[in-house]
Amino acid sequence: MSTMTLADLSEKMRDIDFTMLFTRTENGQLAGRPMSNNGDVEYKGDSYYFTFDASRTVSDIERDATVGLSFQGSKGLLGGSPLFISVEGQAELIRDKAAFAEHWTKDLDYWFEDGIDTPGVVLIKVHATRIHYWDGKHEGEVPLAA
């Protein structure tokens, strides 16, 4: 078993745009949906995603902030070593425009027509509490700073 550091993982995640974000529904079931990191990939254990305040994602997080993220690298078994990453974490809902501006990219204008001033926009911050990876040959836990 090899040990990957958070810096190693961050480097490998640069080309991964989408994740599946999993929340718990009101019935305790898991609900997953694709979310884009919008190129915000200086990964140090926190991930950021934009959505609308009226979404089920937000109501699920308000009820239970424990979430999961699932990433898959763009290379597969035939195109090189695959990378699979599973993140467990705590979600925080941010409604501060200054925080929006720190994580905003022009690509987001496609979904949020008025930019950071779009009514009902919310930023989801996921702070990792556990990270597990598989890279085709090895698997392991990524140590997180306390």
C-alpha positions, 0 to 999 in steps of 0.5 A: 500500500502506498501513501499519497499526501494531500499535495499528491492528491491535489496534483492528480485532481487538477483534471477532474472537473465533476464530482458526485455529491451525496447527501441524506434525504429526509427519509435517510436515503442517499441522493447524489448529483453531479457538481462541477468544481469549476476549476477550483482545484487547489485541493487542500481538503475543502471543495466548493460548489455553487447551487440554488438555495431552493434546491434539494441539495441545500435542504438535505445539507440543512438537515444533515451536513455529513456528505460524500464526494466521489471523483473519478480521474479521466484516465481509465484502465486502457488509457493509464492508471485510473484514479478513484477518490471517495471523500467524506466531509461536513458541508457548510452553506455560504451565502456571502457574496465576498466568498462567492467572488473568491470561487467564481469563474466566468463559466458559472454565468451559464447557470447563474445569469447575474453572476454573484448577484443571482437571486438564491445562489448559495456556495457549498463548502465541503470540508473533508474529514476522510479521504480514500483513494484507489489508483489501479494498483494501490489504495489508501487514506490521505492524511489530513491536517488536524 
